[in-house]
Amino acid sequence: MPTKISLSVVIIAKNAASQIGALIDSVAFAGEVLVVDSGSEDATRAIADARGCRVVENEWLGFGRQKQFAVSIAAFDWVLCLDVDERVSPELAASIAAKMELPKHFAYRMPRRNRFFGQWLEHGEGYPDYSLRFFHRQHASWSNDEVHETVITTADVGTLSGDLMHESAEDVTTYLAKQNRYSSLHAQALFDQGVRAGYGKLLLSPLARFIKFYFLRLGFLDGGAGFAHVAIGCFAAFAKYAKLIELSKKSGQK
């Protein structure tokens, strides 16, 4: 794909020097690569600058608002929103370019393939893990959620071919720490929205999640890595509701 297309790849980043170079290299087809940095103390900005990216500094607003800020200042209306631990496969790049020539929709989802325990997952929660990341910004936008942000659109959503490759974690310790942080943010967001949970939810939500992804979505076919990936996701659901119950109890004591 020698000709760049009228598309902005938007990336939010902080201290991502070990990952962002490979991501930028995978989107060389884009007319703009925009990196919104929130105070990196490593070489993130230097790496992005060296690869010709447009780098903008912006204080952290939360995942949803930060991504929407990046979308709002992009050079093009068509945007592809990516995380620093993701890579665009050649097949996905070709599919995006083809849709840009004659788009039939204003928003597109893509299959995301997760890597865990050094293995690319093919079932369960790890694949195809469809993610809506490619859209026209006049017809879609990011939610304001602090965590577990989503793209909101009333347009019909198309599906791209080719995989978005996601390096789920550098190691298990990092992955568990991220899940712990996200479960705290999600519990707080639910609490602020007036959502409350009891011990039944604490029990049933992880159980339902395990049945869905390990059995119905065939996560067991990915062996030990598949089991670990689903199990950690179930524990994160348990932690989220445990933290929500704790917030409710603390609120009642005031």
C-alpha positions in Angstrom: 0.0 0.0 0.0 2.4 2.7 -1.2 -0.2 5.5 -1.2 -1.3 6.8 2.2 -5.1 7.0 2.8 -7.1 9.9 4.2 -7.4 8.3 7.7 -6.2 9.4 11.1 -4.9 6.7 13.4 -5.4 8.0 16.9 -3.5 6.6 19.9 -3.6 7.6 23.6 -0.4 6.8 25.4 1.6 7.1 28.6 5.0 5.5 29.2 4.5 3.2 26.2 8.1 3.2 24.8 8.4 -0.6 24.8 5.2 -1.0 22.6 4.4 2.1 20.6 7.0 1.8 17.9 5.7 -1.5 16.7 2.1 -0.1 16.7 3.1 2.9 14.6 5.0 0.8 12.2 1.9 -1.3 11.6 -0.2 1.7 10.5 2.2 3.2 7.9 -0.7 3.3 5.4 -2.5 6.1 7.4 -2.3 9.7 6.3 -1.9 10.8 9.9 -0.8 9.0 13.1 -1.9 11.1 16.1 -0.5 10.3 19.5 -2.1 12.0 22.5 0.3 11.6 25.4 -0.6 12.2 29.0 2.7 12.9 30.7 5.1 10.1 29.6 8.4 10.0 31.5 10.0 7.5 29.1 10.9 7.8 25.4 7.3 7.5 24.1 7.1 11.0 22.6 10.6 10.7 21.1 9.8 7.4 19.4 6.5 8.8 18.0 8.3 12.0 16.8 11.0 10.0 15.1 8.4 8.1 13.1 6.7 11.3 11.9 3.7 11.2 14.2 1.8 14.2 15.3 2.2 14.3 19.1 -0.1 16.3 21.4 0.2 16.6 25.1 -3.1 16.4 27.1 -3.7 15.7 30.8 -5.4 12.5 31.6 -9.2 12.7 31.3 -10.2 9.0 31.7 -10.2 6.5 28.9 -13.4 7.5 27.1 -12.9 11.3 27.3 -9.2 11.0 26.4 -10.0 8.9 23.3 -12.8 11.3 22.3 -10.4 14.3 22.7 -8.0 12.5 20.3 -10.8 11.9 17.8 -11.9 15.5 18.0 -8.5 16.9 17.0 -7.7 14.4 14.3 -6.9 15.7 10.8 -9.4 13.4 9.0 -13.0 12.5 9.7 -12.3 8.8 9.3 -10.4 7.6 12.4 -9.0 4.3 13.5 -8.6 4.2 17.3 -5.9 1.9 18.7 -4.3 1.1 22.0 -0.5 0.9 22.4 -0.5 -2.8 22.9 -2.2 -3.5 19.5 -1.0 -4.0 16.0 -2.8 -3.9 12.6 -2.2 -7.0 10.6 -1.5 -6.6 6.8 -4.9 -8.3 6.1 -6.7 -5.8 8.3 -4.8 -2.9 6.7 -5.9 -4.0 3.3 -9.5 -4.3 4.4 -9.5 -0.8 5.9 -8.0 0.6 2.6 -10.7 -1.2 0.6 -13.5 0.2 2.7 -12.1 3.7 2.4 -12.4 3.5 -1.3 -16.1 2.9 -1.2 -17.5 2.8 2.4 -20.9 1.2 2.8 -21.1 2.1 6.5 -20.0 4.8 8.8 -18.6 2.5 11.5 -16.8 -0.8 11.3 -15.8 -3.5 13.8 -12.9 -5.8 13.5 -11.9 -9.2 15.0 -9.3 -8.8 17.7 -6.9 -11.6 18.5 -5.5 -11.7 22.0 -2.2 -13.1 23.0 -1.9 -14.7 26.4 0.7 -16.9 28.0 2.7 -16.5 24.8 -0.1 -18.0 22.7 -2.5 -16.4 20.2 -6.0 -17.4 21.5 -8.5 -18.7 18.9 -11.7 -19.1 21.1 -13.4 -18.0 24.2 -13.0 -14.4 25.2 -9.8 -14.2 23.3 -11.1 -14.4 19.7 -12.8 -13.0 17.7 -13.4 -10.4 20.4 -15.0 -8.0 17.9 -14.1 -4.3 18.5 -15.6 -1.2 16.9 -12.6 1.0 16.3 -12.9 2.4 12.7 -15.5 5.1 12.1 -16.5 8.4 10.7 -16.4 10.9 13.6 -19.5 12.7 12.4 -21.5 9.5 13.0 -19.9 8.0 16.0 -18.0 8.9 19.2 -16.5 7.5 22.3 -18.5 7.2 25.5 -17.4 9.2 28.6 -16.7 6.1 30.7 -13.6 6.1 32.9 -13.0 2.5 31.9 -14.6 -0.1 29.6 -15.3 2.8 27.2 -17.3 2.0 24.0 -17.9 3.7 20.6 -21.5 5.0 20.5 -23.2 5.2 17.1 -26.7 4.9 15.6 -25.3 3.9 12.2 -25.2 0.4 10.9 -21.9 -1.3 11.7 -20.0 -3.2 9.1 -17.3 -5.9 9.7 -13.7 -5.8 8.5 -11.6 -8.8 7.6 -8.2 -9.4 9.0 -7.2 -9.3 12.7 -6.3 -6.6 15.1 -3.4 -8.2 17.1 -3.5 -7.5 20.8 -0.6 -8.3 23.1 -2.8 -8.8 26.2 0.0 -8.4 28.8 3.7 -8.3 29.1 3.5 -10.8 32.0 0.9 -12.2 34.4 1.8 -9.8 37.2 1.2 -6.8 34.9 -2.0 -8.3 33.6 -3.4 -8.9 37.1 -2.4 -5.4 38.2 -4.3 -4.0 35.2 -7.4 -6.1 36.0 -7.3 -5.0 39.6 -7.1 -1.3 38.5 -9.9 -1.6 36.0 -12.2 -3.4 38.4 -11.8 -0.6 40.9 -12.5 2.1 38.2 -15.5 0.1 36.9 -16.9 -0.4 40.4 -16.6 3.3 41.2 -18.3 4.2 37.9 -21.2 1.8 38.6 -21.6 3.2 42.1 -21.6 6.8 40.8 -24.4 5.8 38.4 -26.5 4.5 41.3 -25.9 0.8 40.5 -25.9 -1.5 43.5 -25.1 -5.2 43.8 -25.8 -8.0 46.2 -24.0 -11.2 47.0 -26.1 -13.0 44.4 -24.5 -10.9 41.7 -21.1 -11.6 43.2 -21.7 -15.3 42.8 -23.6 -15.5 39.5 -21.8 -13.0 37.3 -18.4 -14.8 37.4 -20.2 -18.2 37.0 -22.2 -17.0 34.0 -19.1 -15.5 32.4 -17.2 -18.8 32.8 -19.9 -20.8 31.2 -20.3 -18.4 28.3 -16.6 -18.1 27.4 -15.1 -21.4 28.5 -17.9 -23.7 27.3 -20.2 -21.9 24.9 -17.5 -20.0 23.2 -15.1 -23.0 23.3 -12.4 -21.4 25.4 -11.4 -24.9 26.6 -10.0 -25.5 23.1 -7.2 -23.0 23.8 -5.8 -25.3 26.5 -4.2 -23.9 29.7 -3.8 -20.4 28.2 -7.5 -20.3 27.4 -8.5 -21.5 30.9 -6.2 -18.9 32.6 -7.6 -16.1 30.3 -11.2 -16.9 31.1 -10.5 -17.5 34.8 -8.8 -14.2 35.3 -11.7 -12.5 33.5 -14.1 -14.2 35.9 -12.1 -13.1 38.9 -12.1 -9.5 37.6 -15.9 -9.7 37.5 -15.9 -11.0 41.0 -13.6 -8.2 42.2 -15.7 -5.6 40.5 -18.9 -6.5 42.3 -17.0 -7.1 45.6 -15.7 -3.6 45.4 -19.1 -2.3 44.5 -20.6 -4.0 47.6 -17.8 -2.5 49.7 -18.5 1.0 48.3 -22.2 0.6 49.1 -21.5 -0.5 52.7 -19.0 2.4 53.2 -21.6 4.8 51.9 -24.2 3.4 54.3 -21.9 4.0 57.2 -21.6 7.7 56.6 
